[in-house]
Amino acid sequence: MSHENGRIIFLADMQSFYASIEKAAHPELEGKPVVVAGDPERRSGVVLAACPIAKSYGVTTAEALWQAEQKCRHLVVVRPRMETYMRIAVQITRILESFTDLVEPYSIDEQFLDVTGSVRLFGDPWKIAEEIRRRIRLETGITSRIGIGENKVLAKMACDNFAKKQEPGIFWLKREELADTLWKLPIEKLFGVGSRMKRHFHRMGVYQIGQLAQLSPAVLTKRWGVNGEVLWRTAHGLDDSPVSLRTHETQKGIGHHMTLPRDYHTEADIKVVLLELCEEVCRRARSKEMMGHVVSVGCRGADFDIPTGFGRQLKLPEPTHDAMTLYEAVCRLFDRHWEGTPVRSVGVNLEQLVPDNMVQLNLFTDTHKQRSLARAVDDIRSRYGPDAILRAVSTLRAGQARERARKIGGHYK
């Protein structure tokens, strides 16, 4: 092996995860085009996962369900079962942990593994990858793909650009071979390059990853700051970040975002949802015993072709996890920046987190009473459900808290 740092990293990805689980659970769906999608009567009626057969008709993830049904008239639509998907994701994690104790979830259907120390036990990396795929298929019915590299970014690009596209579902992306593999791909295939960055690169005359790799890092840094250097390093397969069990424990912020079931036009309706989001963000902050110094709020319009909305943040006088304190700051931002256009999605974030065991005393506010009340409400909701106690505004037509209480991850349980 020609790895300068000696590491061997995998990125294991589950093919069409939700759809694969449904097809494994329902043999009668074998050979049929299947999608998992939300409620078509609400705006959540979008494709969450499509099996390979459905994809062959041009169906794509995140498109509206009605568009998918136009492409494939005999499409089989299955409602999501988030509890089941989360349980099987944990089962897959346990399979991966039987090969290494260094497993880092990247998303519900992707996980990094550091198998550097596993080679002496299980054989060469390719053999380990084959055995992992066999075990996952045997125990869950799901097909997995595995990218291999000497670091996380190479493993990720190996999986996304090669292992997913070709048999046998495994690809080893080596730094010394990048000129013949990764560098030949379009610039948008580089990890971290989205549609907007793609347009920037095209205006610079950069169409392939190899062209970016040949640029001076100083040129990219001057234009995009540290992000420019990160993209240059990614193109060269450079990444020092470890596979860490605690990656998701060091949160930089706590936030909640919601796509609304219809366009909201009035300030009163939008502020109902903003208050509910503040409640949820602060509940989660309290559960982690954290407070935040900075609040940010974002609103997006209904038309993707003509973007409207805003995203702004505000430094608080002192850190908080009190919902009404957060809501007051959110309303100040909203009142200042909303232009009166229809809103289809909103989000609230609490950032620059600090432990909540140190509180600035205030002569005019009984913070101890506020915190005790919030903890009592949290306790009731944890015992009897998130809708056991609701603010009166959540019973209005604009409110979403009661509907959201019936879901996991934004989808029905």
Disulfide bonds with the S-S distance in Angstrom:
none
